[in-house]
């Protein structure tokens, strides 16, 4: 006798159907799982056997074969436990086979027949919706799956609840969609009014947030670079519905979606400078998404930028241009979205006091040039705004707290983004790449109009400083953002362009 249950395999953010076929045949007692299973899948038979035994169900003393088709797709993870268990119950005539034919099933079984949460429920739910299937998932993941639309969802707490529902002796209600409660979001975000002095850096941070531009801050230790970056979540607008779905899918696949709900705040990832290349870009044995993908539609903050390994930093160049991370491994080739905003901070030299006569080391200026050379020219080309953050004056620290707070700055940023949104929907018909930092050359020609003196200033600077084409276009995008912060002026003035040029110093520090 053969029973069949549907489940899924994940290939990056893509989902592929997997047919779980269970056969009970005569022969020596054995329990075999075939179809390129990894260790977690191979161990499913022990968890399934124990879970069924906890319900008082013994497996027949026959040959049990579980085939995961298609056989050439690698199967990994513990979410195959539940479909295998249901397939066995159907093959043993404990459950009717027809009740499971149009279902996508995933969940991990505990030894007492509880159903534990698994990664990837949200993309699996979207796959079920697209194929008009029912979804069966763990109770802890029900609120996440409910965002997939009108798909029918069963989210049982344990295997007994599910069996009773299928047999009609108990009714499970559809779970309600919910938002994630992110523990990181509960951490207090500093207000910009708490940052003393550093008006130029605050202005640069506002421009970067308004247009989605990459930003590099350089200054001595204790000047406030990390604090400025930590203020960024407080001035960024919440995720748009489409963005929230994309971001939550990635975090669901990575198993980092908090509380089984949809994310609403923009990710802010700040990996330590000891992070490896696979941790940052993605990869590892199972080709998992890296920090740049977990920062999709949000911010990646790299503190102590030159302390990162050179190869790790250089690997950022392609994702910064394409907005995607291609993870190529022997066993997997997957692509993850990675449309993130890079915010970086660094000291001007290893000791951190280049240019300060009171602290400067005896190796200056060689120590500064050696330290800054760890960041390549092509990577610097991709950073729109570079600003010096000098040491804070004691008079600023001793002065009463003053200046604009995060709420006021956030309102201006939201208004500037709304201007960009409206402008690019008009030209493109959708909101794809509506931030200035993401403009394509075709849209730039239609939306970036320079006054005559502004164009003369830009062309003269580009000629004298030998700007690359990339830098030239990035300057135009920054100038467009500065104009949008002033109410969305149609033409970019000389003042806008001069400010944009001021954020491209010849060297940092």
N, C-alpha and C positions, 0 to 999 in steps of 0.2 A: 504494500500500500504506500502511496506517495501523497504528501500534502505540500502545499506551496504557500509562502508568505512573502510579501514584498518589503524590502528595506532599501537603504541607500549606501553608496560609497561616496566619499568626498575627494575631489581633485581640485585643490585650491578652493575658490568660491563656487566652483561648478559642482553639481550634484548628479550622480548617475544612479539609475535604478539597479538594484541587486535582487535577484530572485533566489529566495531561500527554499530549496527543495529538500524535503525530509523523506527518506525511504526506510521502512521497516521490513527486513527480509529475513529469511531463514538462514541459519549458519551459526558459526561460533559467536557468542556475545561480544560485541565491540561497539564503540562509539567513535565515529570518525568524522572529522570536518575537513572538507577539501575545497579548493578554490583560492589558492594563494593567501591563506590566513596568516596573520602575524601572531606573536606570542599571546597577546591579549585575546584574540579570537580563538586560538587553539585552547586556551584555558576556559573558554565559555562552557565547554561540556561539563566541567566540574562544578561551576556555579549553577548551571541549569539543573544538573542531577541533584545537587543539594537543595535548591529551591523547590523542586517538585517533591522531594522527600519531605520537606517541611510541611507540605500540604497533604501528606499522606498518599502521594502518587509515586509508585515505583515504575521504573522503566522496564519494559519487557526484556526477558533474557534472550534477545535476538540481535541480529546485526543492524545497527542504526547508522545510517549514512546521511550526512548533511552536506549538500552541495551548494556553494555560493557562486551563482552564475551572474555575469560572465566570468569564466575562470581566469582570464588574462588581466583582470583588474585587481590590483593589490587591495586586500581587505585589512583594515586596522581599526583598533578601538574596541571598547566593551559594549557598544550599542547593539551588537548582534545577539546579545544574550536573549533579549525578549522575543525577537522574531524566531530564533531557534526553538525556544521553549514553546511558543504558540504553534509552530510547525509540528513539533513532537506531539503536543496535545491533540492537534487535528488528525495526525496520522494514527493516533491511538483511539480516535473516535470519542475523546473526551469533549471536544469542541466541534461544532459543525464547520466543515471546510469552507462552505459558501460564505460564511460570515467574515472570513479573513481574506477573501479574494481581492477586494478593492480597497485594501488598507496599506498604508506605509507605516511600518512599525520600527521603533528604536527605543532602547532602554537597557540599562545594566541591572542585573539581578544580584541581590545580596543573598547570603546563604539562608536567610529566614524568609525568602520569597518577597522581600521588599523590592521596589523598583527605584533605582537610584538615578540621579540626573546624569546626563551625558552631554558632550559638546555637539554643536551643529544642529540643534533642534529647529532654530529659526529658518535656515536655508532648506532643511528637510520639509518644513511646513509649507514654504513657498513652492517647493517642488510638488508636494501633494496637491496644493491648490491648482497649479498649472495642469496637472493630470487628472483633476477631478477625483482625487482619492480621499479617503478618510485617513486621519493621522492618529496613531496611538503612541503616546510618549509619557515620560514620567510626570508625576504630579508637580514636582518642583519646576518643570520646564513648561507647564501649561500656559502660564501668563506670557511667556516669550512666544510660544507658537500661535497664540490667539491673534497676534498682529499680522498674520499671513492672509487674513481676509475671511471669506465665508466658509472656509474648510471646516468639516466636521472633525472635532477633536475629542478624543478620550484621554484623560490624564489620570490614571489610577495611582493610588498610593502603593499598592502591592498587587501581586499576581492574583490573589484570591478575589479582590475587588473586580479585576478585569474579567475573570472567569464567570463570576456571578452576573456581571452586566451582559456579557455575551449570551449567557443562558437565560436571561430575563428575570432573574431573581433579585436584582439590584439595579438601580438606575444611576449612572454617573452624569452629572450636569457638565455643560461645556465650560471650560475655564474662562475667566475674564482677562482681557488684555491689561497689562500693568506696566508701569515704568520702573526701571531699575533704581534701586537705592544704592548709589555708589559710595562705598566707604571713603574713597578719596575725596568725594565732593563734600563730605562732612568736615573735612579739614578746613580751617579758616583760611580764606584767601586774603592776603594783605590788600589794603586799599591804597590807591595811588597817592592819596593825600598824606600817607604815612612816610612816603619817600621824600627825604629832605634834599633840597637842591635838585640837581640833575635835570633841569628843565629841557635841555636839548635831547637827552636820552628819553625823557617822557614823550616829547614830541615825536621822536623817531618811532617809539613803541606804538603810539597812536596811529601813525601813518601805516606802519606795518600791519596792525590789526585791521585797519579799514580796508586795505587793498589785498590782504593775504600775502604780503611781501616777506621774503626772507630777511633776517636781521642778524647782524654780528655786532656785539658790544665788546669793546676792549678797554681795559683800565686796570689800575692797581688793585690789590686785594682789599676788600672791605669798602669798595666804592659804591656798592649797591647793585651790581649787575644781576646777581641771582634774585635779589628781591624784586627788581623791576620785572624780570621774567615771570616770577611767581604771581605778579599782579595781573598777568595777561588773562587767565581764566575769568577774572572779574569784569573784563571789558569786552569780551567776545560775545556775540549774540548766540542764542541757542541753535541747535541743529535744526535745519529744515526737515520736514517729514521724510522726504526721499533720502536725505543725507543720514538721518537717524536710522533708517532701515539698512542702508549700506554699512554703516559703522557697526551696528549691532550684529549684522551677519558675520563680520570679521571676528568680532569678540566672541561670538557664539562658537565659531569654528576653533578659536584658540582656547576656549574654555574659560575665558576671563569675563564673561558677561555677568555682572553682579546681580544677585537676587532673582535671576531668571526673568528679567523684564527688559524693555527697550531703553537704550541710552538716549538722553535728551540733551546732555551737555557735551560740548566739544572735548574730545580727548586731549589730555595734556600729559605727554610721556617725557620723562627725564631720566634716561638710562645713565648708569655710572660710566665713567670713561674707560673702565676695564671691560666693557661689553665687547663680546666677540662679533665677528662679521655675521655669522648666522643669526645671532641674537638680535642684531640691528636690522639686517636686511630680510632675514627669514631663512629657513632651511633646517638643518639638523637631520636626524635619521628619518623623521616623518614629514619633512618639508613644511613645518609650521610657519604661520605668519610672524614676521619680526616686528620690531618696535616701529619701523616706519609705516607698516600697514596698520598696526594698532593705533597709530596717530592719524589715520585717514580722516580727512575733513577736520583735522585739529592741529595741534602744535607738537613738534618734536623739539625739546630743549636739550641742547648739548652743552653742558657746563665744562669748563676747562678743555676747550676744543682741541688744542694741540696735543693734549695728553692721550687722545684716542689714537689707536694704531693707524699708521698711514694708509694701509690697505683698506681698513674699515671706513675711513673718511672718503677715500676715492670711490668706494662703492656707492656713495650717495649721489654721484654725478648723474648717472642715468635716471634713477627715480625722480630726481628733482626736475628733470626735463620732461619725462614721459608720464609721471603720475602713476607709475606701476612698478612692481617689483617682480622680476622674472626669476624664480628659484629653479635652477637646473641641477638636478642630481641624477645619479645613475638610475635610481628607481622611480624618479618622479620629475616631471617638468610642469610646474604650476605657476600661475600668475596671480598675484594679489594686488588689489588696488592700494596705492600709496600716494595719494594726493594730500601732502602735508605741508605745513608751514614750518620752515626751519628757523629757530631762534637759537643763537649760539653766543657763548661768552668766553672770553679768554683774557689772560694777563698779557701785557705787551712783551714780556720776556719771562724767563724761568723764575727769576727772583721777584718779578712783578713790579719793579720800580724804575723801569727805563725812563730816562728823562728827569728823574727826581734827584737833584744833586745831594740831598741829605741822605738818601738811601742807596743810590746807584752803586752797583758792584764794579769791580775793577775790570770786568770783561766787556763793559759797555763800549760801543754799541754792538759789538759782535754777538753778545748773548741774545740781544733782541732779534737780530737778523736770522740767527740760527733757529731761534724758537719759532718765529713767524714763518720760516720757510717750510715748516712741517705742514702748512696748509698750502696746497698747490694753487697756481694761478687759475686753472680751469674751475676749481671749486669756488674760489673767491668771485669769479665771473658770475656765478649763479646766485650770489648773495646780493640782493637789490640795495640794501641799506647797511652801511658800516659807520658806526659812530663811536667816538671816544667817550669814555665815562671817567672823568677825572676824580681824584680823591675829594671827598666831601670836606668842605671848610668847617672848622669848629664853630664858627659863627652861625652856620646853617643848622648844625645839630642843636645848638643852644637856643635857636629861635623857636617861637611857638609854632605848632603845626598849622600849616596853611597850604593853599593851593587847591586845585580842583580834585574832587574825589573820583573814584572809579565810575560811579553812577552817571556823572556829568559827561565824562569821556565816552562811556559806553553809549550814551544817547547820540553823540555825534557820529560814532562809528556805525551805529545802526542806521542812521539817516544816510550816511555816505554809501553804505552797502545797498540800501533801498534804491538810491539813485543809480548805482551800477546795475542792479537787478532790472529796473525798468528800462534802462538804456539797451541792455543786451538782449532782453526779451524782444524788444522792438527790432533789433537787427538780426537775431538768430532764431527767433521763434520759440526758444526755450531758455532755460536758465543754466544750461551746461557751460561751465567756465565763466560765470558772470562776474567773478572778481577780476580786478584789473591785472593782478599778477598772472592770471591764466589766459590773457587775451591772445588770440591767434593773429598772425600778421594781417589777414583779410579784414578782421573786425577792427584792428588798430587803425587801419586806413580810414575807416568810416567814423570812428569814435574819437580819435585823438587829433584835434585840430590845433595848430600852433599859431600864435600871433607872430608877426614878421620878426620882431626883435627877439622873441623867444627862440625862434628857429636859428637865427644868426648866432645867438649865444651857445646853443647846443652844438651847432656845426663847428664853430671855432674851438670849443672845448674838445670835441671828438677828434679834430685834426691835430691839435697840439698834444693831447694826452694819449693819442693812438688807441682810442676805444675800439674794442671788437664790436661786431654786429650785435652780439648778444647783449653787451653792456649798453649799447646805443638804444636798443629796444626796451631794455629794463628801465633805463632812465625815463623814457617816454611814459612807461606804465606808472612809475612812481610819481611823476609830475601830474598824470591824470588823477591819481588818488588825492594828491594835495589839492587839486582844483575841486574834487568832489567833496572834500571836507569843508570847503568854503561855499557850499551850496550847489555844487555841480555846475560851475561856470563852463560855458560851452567851449570857449577857447582857452588854451593854456597860456598864461602870461609869462613875462620874463621873470617875475618874482617866483612863480611856481617852479620854473625850470632852474633858477638859481638855487633854490632850496634843494631840489632833487640832486643837483650837481654837488652840493655840499656834503651829501651822504656817500660820495665816492672818493674818499681820500686816497692819496698815492700810497700811503702805508698806514698801518695801524700803530697807535702808540706814539 
